[in-house]
Amino acid sequence: MIPIETLVAIVIFLLTYALIIDERIHRAVAAMAGAALLVFVGIVPWDSILEHIDFGTIFLLMGMMIIVNVAGNSGLFEYLAIRTAKAAHGSPFMVLILFSIVTAVTSAFLDNVTTVLLLTPMLLYIAKVMDLNPVPFLLAEIMASNVGGMATLIGDPPNIMIASSAKLTFNEFLFTMGPIALVDLVLVLIIFVFMYRKQMHVDENERAAIKKTIDSLDERAAIQDIRLFKKSIITLLIVICLFFVHSNIGEYLHYIIPFVDPSMTLEPAEVALIGAALILFWSRTAPEMIFEKIEWPALFFFGGLFVLVGGLVNTGVIADIAQFVIANVNTTGEAMFVIAWFSAIASAIVDNIPLTAALIPLIHDIGATSTTIDIYPLWWALSLGACLGGNGTAIAASANVVVLGIGDREGIKITFVDFLKVGLLILFVTVAVGLGILYLIF
């Protein structure tokens, strides 16, 4: 007999999840309402609510949002887009490849949604200049964004959540998931070039005309504030460098300032907030303007989700699921297979953020109760599936919805089925290859 408290926690979680999928009510409102219900009925006591909220995730997202919004005001990202288009020399294939690379690299260090919001309008303009079907370019941008986001700790919200909970460092993420992202990006580009080779073929005369038009674009004119432009680049470089050394920064500082404790570390969230404070102070940008642009609904969405999952933890649901997994999975390799494919397929259907939030305590419980399964590789399997599952369907990741929405406003229709034909192929190929590399590593 299931205890009534457990049943109520499961029902509230599933109803909230259904509202998030349905999207008629904003997902932040749905998550907050579900969390409020759990607190109201006493499943998550008010005085323990802060124990369930991962502030490392929330502050890391907030800090990066501030940095990106200030840097965006300088015209930095428009400048990068025009320089990328010029480097293609009028070749549609090179435009697709170079924009995909820029999108992947940018998504590895900045928020995916921000990346595609900044790059998509320029990509559509260049496709219009070349008089080519923009659909392959938009789809490639989406896939590259999700693959690139997998490469680093800060690239995709699931990675931020995993790293914060499992205490993984920026370098661990970069050197474990980075090579997998690189291999998968190459595979994605090969698939796109093969699938759309006929649609992107142009003769020499057309290519010369395209090159002339693109070369007429002035990247310097895209820079709205040259001083802010330079300050943004320096701040981003400082933040990226700090992410590289955050886990052993005390050792480096100790050589310069002897009284600094060599064992001192910085959390990723601290790095993001330091970068945010630096660029706001240095640029003298009005904080009111930037704070208005922070995705507050996304942050409250995360907060509500953490409380919802806390309800499942408090009632023992997560522990019971962990016991079931342990009873049916005997080795670390089997557990990696189950976690990676379940999270990938499920992330193609539902949002990968609540899915990741639910699976993190499950992996912790597996580690606490199993003597045969090493949970360290499971974190990477979860990152692989949750990030790459976003390529499966049109609604699987926020970046997908944003890009398709921009395209739709410009009269470019990509149906759910059209996306599915490409997305599922990319999903299965990239997850299979990525999982194979994880097996070789672990």
KENU-283159 format. One record per residue (C-alpha): residue number from 0; z, x, y. Coordinates in pm, whole numbers. Each point is the difference from the previous one (the first is absolute). Last residue first. Example, Ala and Ser with C-alpha at 12.3 -4.5 7.8 and 13.67 -1.06 7.14 Angstrom:
REM residues 2
@n 1	c3 714	c1 1367	c2 -106
@n 0	c3 66	c1 -137	c2 -344
***
This chain:
REM residues 442
@n 441	c3 -1831	c1 3556	c2 453
@n 440	c3 -294	c1 153	c2 184
@n 439	c3 -269	c1 -75	c2 -261
@n 438	c3 134	c1 -355	c2 -40
@n 437	c3 -10	c1 -43	c2 379
@n 436	c3 -363	c1 112	c2 -2
@n 435	c3 -86	c1 -264	c2 -263
@n 434	c3 183	c1 -262	c2 207
@n 433	c3 -214	c1 88	c2 300
@n 432	c3 -322	c1 -20	c2 -202
@n 431	c3 91	c1 -342	c2 -142
@n 430	c3 130	c1 -125	c2 336
@n 429	c3 -316	c1 116	c2 183
@n 428	c3 -247	c1 -147	c2 -251
@n 427	c3 182	c1 -331	c2 -48
@n 426	c3 55	c1 -67	c2 371
@n 425	c3 -347	c1 112	c2 113
@n 424	c3 -167	c1 -231	c2 -252
@n 423	c3 236	c1 -283	c2 97
@n 422	c3 -77	c1 48	c2 369
@n 421	c3 -380	c1 5	c2 -22
@n 420	c3 -58	c1 -331	c2 -174
@n 419	c3 320	c1 -145	c2 152
@n 418	c3 -123	c1 56	c2 356
@n 417	c3 -308	c1 -210	c2 -61
@n 416	c3 215	c1 -261	c2 -176
@n 415	c3 241	c1 -32	c2 296
@n 414	c3 -295	c1 -31	c2 236
@n 413	c3 -109	c1 264	c2 250
@n 412	c3 -149	c1 -172	c2 304
@n 411	c3 -102	c1 207	c2 299
@n 410	c3 -23	c1 -229	c2 307
@n 409	c3 187	c1 235	c2 235
@n 408	c3 320	c1 -205	c2 -30
@n 407	c3 -41	c1 21	c2 -379
@n 406	c3 -20	c1 378	c2 14
@n 405	c3 326	c1 23	c2 194
@n 404	c3 165	c1 -232	c2 -255
@n 403	c3 -141	c1 199	c2 -291
@n 402	c3 148	c1 318	c2 149
@n 401	c3 343	c1 -158	c2 64
@n 400	c3 25	c1 -174	c2 -340
@n 399	c3 -89	c1 318	c2 -188
@n 398	c3 244	c1 210	c2 207
@n 397	c3 281	c1 -244	c2 -87
@n 396	c3 -51	c1 58	c2 -372
@n 395	c3 -83	c1 -218	c2 -303
@n 394	c3 -173	c1 -280	c2 193
@n 393	c3 -363	c1 104	c2 -55
@n 392	c3 65	c1 102	c2 -359
@n 391	c3 50	c1 312	c2 -212
@n 390	c3 23	c1 275	c2 262
@n 389	c3 370	c1 -66	c2 67
@n 388	c3 69	c1 80	c2 -365
@n 387	c3 -57	c1 362	c2 103
@n 386	c3 324	c1 14	c2 202
@n 385	c3 231	c1 -191	c2 -237
@n 384	c3 -143	c1 159	c2 -315
@n 383	c3 15	c1 362	c2 110
@n 382	c3 335	c1 -32	c2 177
@n 381	c3 152	c1 -165	c2 -309
@n 380	c3 -137	c1 272	c2 -229
@n 379	c3 140	c1 262	c2 241
@n 378	c3 345	c1 -157	c2 -13
@n 377	c3 -27	c1 -25	c2 -379
@n 376	c3 -46	c1 377	c2 -30
@n 375	c3 362	c1 51	c2 120
@n 374	c3 138	c1 -277	c2 -225
@n 373	c3 37	c1 213	c2 -314
@n 372	c3 18	c1 -239	c2 -295
@n 371	c3 187	c1 84	c2 -323
@n 370	c3 365	c1 -50	c2 96
@n 369	c3 -53	c1 -335	c2 171
@n 368	c3 274	c1 -184	c2 191
@n 367	c3 20	c1 153	c2 348
@n 366	c3 -365	c1 110	c2 13
@n 365	c3 -121	c1 -347	c2 -99
@n 364	c3 231	c1 -146	c2 264
@n 363	c3 -151	c1 221	c2 271
@n 362	c3 -349	c1 -102	c2 -115
@n 361	c3 93	c1 -369	c2 33
@n 360	c3 157	c1 66	c2 340
@n 359	c3 -342	c1 124	c2 122
@n 358	c3 -204	c1 -275	c2 -171
@n 357	c3 104	c1 -291	c2 224
@n 356	c3 -61	c1 181	c2 331
@n 355	c3 -331	c1 128	c2 -137
@n 354	c3 -114	c1 -356	c2 -72
@n 353	c3 125	c1 -115	c2 341
@n 352	c3 -220	c1 271	c2 162
@n 351	c3 -301	c1 -22	c2 -233
@n 350	c3 -97	c1 -346	c2 122
@n 349	c3 -119	c1 -217	c2 -288
@n 348	c3 -311	c1 -12	c2 -217
@n 347	c3 -137	c1 353	c2 17
@n 346	c3 357	c1 127	c2 15
@n 345	c3 67	c1 -166	c2 -339
@n 344	c3 -289	c1 189	c2 -158
@n 343	c3 110	c1 334	c2 143
@n 342	c3 377	c1 -55	c2 -49
@n 341	c3 -50	c1 -100	c2 -365
@n 340	c3 -244	c1 284	c2 -62
@n 339	c3 220	c1 274	c2 144
@n 338	c3 336	c1 -129	c2 -130
@n 337	c3 -124	c1 -64	c2 -356
@n 336	c3 -184	c1 333	c2 -33
@n 335	c3 291	c1 196	c2 152
@n 334	c3 243	c1 -173	c2 -241
@n 333	c3 -219	c1 94	c2 -296
@n 332	c3 -9	c1 362	c2 114
@n 331	c3 377	c1 8	c2 56
@n 330	c3 55	c1 -107	c2 -359
@n 329	c3 145	c1 -290	c2 -198
@n 328	c3 -114	c1 -316	c2 176
@n 327	c3 95	c1 -339	c2 -147
@n 326	c3 382	c1 9	c2 16
@n 325	c3 -9	c1 204	c2 320
@n 324	c3 -221	c1 -261	c2 168
@n 323	c3 233	c1 -283	c2 -104
@n 322	c3 303	c1 194	c2 122
@n 321	c3 -170	c1 56	c2 335
@n 320	c3 -76	c1 -373	c2 27
@n 319	c3 370	c1 -76	c2 -61
@n 318	c3 110	c1 256	c2 261
@n 317	c3 -237	c1 -150	c2 259
@n 316	c3 136	c1 -351	c2 -66
@n 315	c3 365	c1 115	c2 23
@n 314	c3 107	c1 -255	c2 264
@n 313	c3 68	c1 264	c2 266
@n 312	c3 -331	c1 178	c2 -66
@n 311	c3 -206	c1 -318	c2 27
@n 310	c3 176	c1 -88	c2 327
@n 309	c3 -59	c1 353	c2 128
@n 308	c3 -369	c1 -58	c2 -61
@n 307	c3 13	c1 -283	c2 254
@n 306	c3 206	c1 214	c2 240
@n 305	c3 -256	c1 281	c2 -11
@n 304	c3 -278	c1 -252	c2 52
@n 303	c3 161	c1 -144	c2 312
@n 302	c3 29	c1 344	c2 159
@n 301	c3 -357	c1 86	c2 -89
@n 300	c3 -131	c1 -319	c2 160
@n 299	c3 216	c1 71	c2 305
@n 298	c3 -181	c1 332	c2 37
@n 297	c3 -343	c1 -158	c2 -49
@n 296	c3 78	c1 -276	c2 254
@n 295	c3 102	c1 270	c2 251
@n 294	c3 -341	c1 166	c2 -12
@n 293	c3 67	c1 219	c2 303
@n 292	c3 -243	c1 -83	c2 282
@n 291	c3 265	c1 -147	c2 232
@n 290	c3 207	c1 316	c2 -49
@n 289	c3 -291	c1 203	c2 138
@n 288	c3 -40	c1 -187	c2 329
@n 287	c3 378	c1 -29	c2 52
@n 286	c3 36	c1 374	c2 -63
@n 285	c3 -202	c1 79	c2 314
@n 284	c3 -186	c1 319	c2 -89
@n 283	c3 163	c1 308	c2 153
@n 282	c3 -224	c1 206	c2 -230
@n 281	c3 268	c1 256	c2 -84
@n 280	c3 290	c1 -242	c2 -47
@n 279	c3 -201	c1 -256	c2 -201
@n 278	c3 -173	c1 274	c2 -203
@n 277	c3 328	c1 176	c2 -79
@n 276	c3 200	c1 -314	c2 -82
@n 275	c3 -267	c1 -117	c2 -245
@n 274	c3 -27	c1 345	c2 -161
@n 273	c3 379	c1 19	c2 -43
@n 272	c3 -5	c1 -356	c2 -141
@n 271	c3 -267	c1 93	c2 -255
@n 270	c3 185	c1 317	c2 -104
@n 269	c3 328	c1 -191	c2 -34
@n 268	c3 -171	c1 -258	c2 -224
@n 267	c3 -129	c1 281	c2 -222
@n 266	c3 365	c1 114	c2 -48
@n 265	c3 81	c1 340	c2 143
@n 264	c3 180	c1 270	c2 -194
@n 263	c3 281	c1 247	c2 67
@n 262	c3 82	c1 238	c2 -285
@n 261	c3 -48	c1 307	c2 219
@n 260	c3 279	c1 -127	c2 235
@n 259	c3 -95	c1 98	c2 356
@n 258	c3 235	c1 269	c2 139
@n 257	c3 -269	c1 269	c2 -29
@n 256	c3 -253	c1 -170	c2 235
@n 255	c3 -343	c1 155	c2 -60
@n 254	c3 37	c1 103	c2 -366
@n 253	c3 222	c1 -303	c2 -66
@n 252	c3 -274	c1 -230	c2 137
@n 251	c3 -231	c1 84	c2 -292
@n 250	c3 265	c1 -50	c2 -270
@n 249	c3 127	c1 -317	c2 168
@n 248	c3 -350	c1 -151	c2 -10
@n 247	c3 15	c1 -17	c2 -379
@n 246	c3 -90	c1 -364	c2 -79
@n 245	c3 -168	c1 -64	c2 335
@n 244	c3 -240	c1 296	c2 -30
@n 243	c3 -335	c1 -176	c2 -57
@n 242	c3 103	c1 -314	c2 188
@n 241	c3 99	c1 220	c2 294
@n 240	c3 -350	c1 150	c2 7
@n 239	c3 -154	c1 -350	c2 3
@n 238	c3 229	c1 -103	c2 287
@n 237	c3 -81	c1 313	c2 202
@n 236	c3 -375	c1 -49	c2 -57
@n 235	c3 24	c1 -365	c2 107
@n 234	c3 191	c1 101	c2 314
@n 233	c3 -258	c1 267	c2 90
@n 232	c3 -291	c1 -242	c2 -49
@n 231	c3 172	c1 -271	c2 205
@n 230	c3 84	c1 244	c2 282
@n 229	c3 -365	c1 106	c2 20
@n 228	c3 -127	c1 -360	c2 20
@n 227	c3 279	c1 -95	c2 242
@n 226	c3 -126	c1 270	c2 234
@n 225	c3 -363	c1 -105	c2 -51
@n 224	c3 66	c1 -369	c2 68
@n 223	c3 -275	c1 -249	c2 -94
@n 222	c3 -188	c1 229	c2 -236
@n 221	c3 -297	c1 -206	c2 -118
@n 220	c3 -216	c1 155	c2 276
@n 219	c3 48	c1 336	c2 -170
@n 218	c3 -159	c1 -139	c2 -316
@n 217	c3 -323	c1 -68	c2 186
@n 216	c3 -249	c1 -200	c2 -205
@n 215	c3 -360	c1 116	c2 54
@n 214	c3 21	c1 200	c2 -322
@n 213	c3 32	c1 -330	c2 -187
@n 212	c3 -326	c1 -132	c2 146
@n 211	c3 -191	c1 324	c2 -65
@n 210	c3 133	c1 23	c2 -354
@n 209	c3 -110	c1 -355	c2 -74
@n 208	c3 -350	c1 70	c2 132
@n 207	c3 -25	c1 318	c2 -212
@n 206	c3 121	c1 -191	c2 -308
@n 205	c3 -256	c1 -273	c2 55
@n 204	c3 -281	c1 256	c2 24
@n 203	c3 127	c1 189	c2 -308
@n 202	c3 12	c1 -310	c2 -222
@n 201	c3 314	c1 -207	c2 -59
@n 200	c3 185	c1 -79	c2 -326
@n 199	c3 334	c1 -175	c2 43
@n 198	c3 -81	c1 -322	c2 -186
@n 197	c3 -163	c1 185	c2 -290
@n 196	c3 291	c1 239	c2 -58
@n 195	c3 258	c1 -281	c2 8
@n 194	c3 147	c1 15	c2 -352
@n 193	c3 -53	c1 376	c2 -57
@n 192	c3 132	c1 106	c2 340
@n 191	c3 292	c1 -238	c2 -40
@n 190	c3 94	c1 122	c2 -348
@n 189	c3 -23	c1 366	c2 106
@n 188	c3 215	c1 -73	c2 305
@n 187	c3 268	c1 -171	c2 -211
@n 186	c3 1	c1 288	c2 -250
@n 185	c3 46	c1 256	c2 279
@n 184	c3 286	c1 -210	c2 140
@n 183	c3 160	c1 -17	c2 -346
@n 182	c3 -4	c1 379	c2 -35
@n 181	c3 153	c1 47	c2 346
@n 180	c3 261	c1 -274	c2 -53
@n 179	c3 105	c1 162	c2 -329
@n 178	c3 28	c1 339	c2 173
@n 177	c3 222	c1 -154	c2 272
@n 176	c3 223	c1 -198	c2 -239
@n 175	c3 203	c1 290	c2 -141
@n 174	c3 -31	c1 268	c2 270
@n 173	c3 25	c1 -240	c2 294
@n 172	c3 272	c1 -216	c2 -152
@n 171	c3 221	c1 293	c2 -93
@n 170	c3 -70	c1 153	c2 343
@n 169	c3 121	c1 -311	c2 183
@n 168	c3 319	c1 -4	c2 -203
@n 167	c3 121	c1 -246	c2 -262
@n 166	c3 345	c1 -156	c2 39
@n 165	c3 -70	c1 -274	c2 -260
@n 164	c3 77	c1 -289	c2 238
@n 163	c3 -154	c1 146	c2 315
@n 162	c3 -297	c1 147	c2 -186
@n 161	c3 -77	c1 -328	c2 -178
@n 160	c3 26	c1 -210	c2 318
@n 159	c3 -218	c1 236	c2 204
@n 158	c3 -247	c1 20	c2 -288
@n 157	c3 -20	c1 -381	c2 -21
@n 156	c3 -59	c1 -12	c2 382
@n 155	c3 -311	c1 223	c2 -17
@n 154	c3 -82	c1 342	c2 146
@n 153	c3 350	c1 119	c2 95
@n 152	c3 93	c1 170	c2 -330
@n 151	c3 -349	c1 136	c2 -42
@n 150	c3 -317	c1 -35	c2 -207
@n 149	c3 11	c1 -372	c2 -82
@n 148	c3 -110	c1 -97	c2 351
@n 147	c3 -323	c1 191	c2 -55
@n 146	c3 -96	c1 -221	c2 -296
@n 145	c3 80	c1 -320	c2 191
@n 144	c3 -187	c1 110	c2 312
@n 143	c3 -295	c1 135	c2 -200
@n 142	c3 -40	c1 -334	c2 -178
@n 141	c3 7	c1 -194	c2 327
@n 140	c3 -241	c1 238	c2 176
@n 139	c3 -240	c1 -12	c2 -295
@n 138	c3 -1	c1 -380	c2 17
@n 137	c3 -74	c1 5	c2 372
@n 136	c3 -280	c1 256	c2 -36
@n 135	c3 -159	c1 -181	c2 -295
@n 134	c3 8	c1 -331	c2 197
@n 133	c3 -152	c1 137	c2 323
@n 132	c3 -363	c1 -70	c2 -106
@n 131	c3 -205	c1 247	c2 201
@n 130	c3 -162	c1 -9	c2 344
@n 129	c3 118	c1 358	c2 68
@n 128	c3 141	c1 -109	c2 337
@n 127	c3 161	c1 -302	c2 -170
@n 126	c3 160	c1 224	c2 -264
@n 125	c3 129	c1 220	c2 285
@n 124	c3 151	c1 -299	c2 179
@n 123	c3 162	c1 -126	c2 -319
@n 122	c3 159	c1 342	c2 -60
@n 121	c3 126	c1 8	c2 359
@n 120	c3 165	c1 -341	c2 -40
@n 119	c3 149	c1 104	c2 -338
@n 118	c3 166	c1 326	c2 113
@n 117	c3 298	c1 -115	c2 209
@n 116	c3 99	c1 -306	c2 -200
@n 115	c3 -67	c1 192	c2 -321
@n 114	c3 249	c1 272	c2 89
@n 113	c3 263	c1 -239	c2 137
@n 112	c3 -9	c1 -198	c2 -324
@n 111	c3 32	c1 312	c2 -212
@n 110	c3 301	c1 139	c2 192
@n 109	c3 -43	c1 367	c2 83
@n 108	c3 13	c1 327	c2 -194
@n 107	c3 -192	c1 -73	c2 -320
@n 106	c3 -193	c1 -277	c2 174
@n 105	c3 -149	c1 258	c2 239
@n 104	c3 -118	c1 213	c2 -293
@n 103	c3 -148	c1 -299	c2 -186
@n 102	c3 -168	c1 -147	c2 310
@n 101	c3 -146	c1 339	c2 100
@n 100	c3 -130	c1 51	c2 -355
@n 99	c3 -147	c1 -352	c2 -15
@n 98	c3 -160	c1 47	c2 343
@n 97	c3 -153	c1 327	c2 -124
@n 96	c3 -137	c1 -147	c2 -323
@n 95	c3 -140	c1 -321	c2 152
@n 94	c3 -150	c1 182	c2 299
@n 93	c3 -137	c1 268	c2 -235
@n 92	c3 -175	c1 -262	c2 -213
@n 91	c3 -140	c1 -169	c2 311
@n 90	c3 -147	c1 334	c2 118
@n 89	c3 -47	c1 19	c2 379
@n 88	c3 149	c1 346	c2 48
@n 87	c3 328	c1 -92	c2 -184
@n 86	c3 204	c1 227	c2 233
@n 85	c3 -85	c1 -231	c2 289
@n 84	c3 167	c1 -296	c2 -175
@n 83	c3 316	c1 205	c2 -63
@n 82	c3 20	c1 111	c2 363
@n 81	c3 -36	c1 -364	c2 108
@n 80	c3 281	c1 -115	c2 -232
@n 79	c3 234	c1 286	c2 97
@n 78	c3 -35	c1 -81	c2 372
@n 77	c3 67	c1 -369	c2 -70
@n 76	c3 319	c1 111	c2 -178
@n 75	c3 128	c1 216	c2 283
@n 74	c3 -70	c1 -253	c2 277
@n 73	c3 330	c1 82	c2 177
@n 72	c3 154	c1 -344	c2 -54
@n 71	c3 -29	c1 50	c2 -376
@n 70	c3 241	c1 294	c2 16
@n 69	c3 271	c1 -228	c2 145
@n 68	c3 -62	c1 -265	c2 -264
@n 67	c3 -12	c1 254	c2 -284
@n 66	c3 327	c1 167	c2 99
@n 65	c3 184	c1 -333	c2 41
@n 64	c3 -125	c1 -134	c2 -334
@n 63	c3 101	c1 327	c2 -170
@n 62	c3 358	c1 -38	c2 125
@n 61	c3 25	c1 -365	c2 -106
@n 60	c3 -135	c1 69	c2 -349
@n 59	c3 248	c1 284	c2 -55
@n 58	c3 279	c1 -214	c2 144
@n 57	c3 -67	c1 -284	c2 -245
@n 56	c3 -38	c1 217	c2 -310
@n 55	c3 314	c1 202	c2 68
@n 54	c3 181	c1 -323	c2 89
@n 53	c3 -17	c1 -111	c2 -364
@n 52	c3 175	c1 -337	c2 19
@n 51	c3 217	c1 -78	c2 -306
@n 50	c3 326	c1 155	c2 123
@n 49	c3 -48	c1 -170	c2 338
@n 48	c3 48	c1 -342	c2 -164
@n 47	c3 339	c1 88	c2 -147
@n 46	c3 219	c1 -178	c2 261
@n 45	c3 -226	c1 -306	c2 -7
@n 44	c3 40	c1 -48	c2 -375
@n 43	c3 -327	c1 -3	c2 -197
@n 42	c3 30	c1 -280	c2 -257
@n 41	c3 219	c1 -190	c2 247
@n 40	c3 -208	c1 -318	c2 34
@n 39	c3 -68	c1 70	c2 369
@n 38	c3 -75	c1 370	c2 -58
@n 37	c3 -264	c1 -79	c2 -261
@n 36	c3 -141	c1 -274	c2 224
@n 35	c3 -23	c1 240	c2 295
@n 34	c3 -192	c1 252	c2 -212
@n 33	c3 -252	c1 -266	c2 -102
@n 32	c3 -42	c1 -110	c2 363
@n 31	c3 -44	c1 362	c2 113
@n 30	c3 -265	c1 62	c2 -265
@n 29	c3 -191	c1 -320	c2 87
@n 28	c3 19	c1 69	c2 374
@n 27	c3 -133	c1 354	c2 -50
@n 26	c3 -273	c1 -134	c2 -231
@n 25	c3 -130	c1 -236	c2 269
@n 24	c3 -16	c1 -353	c2 -142
@n 23	c3 -344	c1 -114	c2 -112
@n 22	c3 -26	c1 337	c2 -174
@n 21	c3 -2	c1 -146	c2 -356
@n 20	c3 90	c1 339	c2 -150
@n 19	c3 310	c1 38	c2 221
@n 18	c3 98	c1 -363	c2 -64
@n 17	c3 -29	c1 55	c2 -376
@n 16	c3 216	c1 314	c2 24
@n 15	c3 264	c1 -198	c2 189
@n 14	c3 -4	c1 -267	c2 -271
@n 13	c3 25	c1 270	c2 -270
@n 12	c3 296	c1 175	c2 166
@n 11	c3 184	c1 -327	c2 73
@n 10	c3 -52	c1 -116	c2 -360
@n 9	c3 116	c1 334	c2 -145
@n 8	c3 315	c1 10	c2 215
@n 7	c3 81	c1 -365	c2 -86
@n 6	c3 -39	c1 68	c2 -375
@n 5	c3 227	c1 304	c2 20
@n 4	c3 273	c1 -198	c2 179
@n 3	c3 -37	c1 -288	c2 -250
@n 2	c3 68	c1 235	c2 -293
@n 1	c3 -288	c1 2	c2 -255
@n 0	c3 108	c1 -148	c2 -335
***
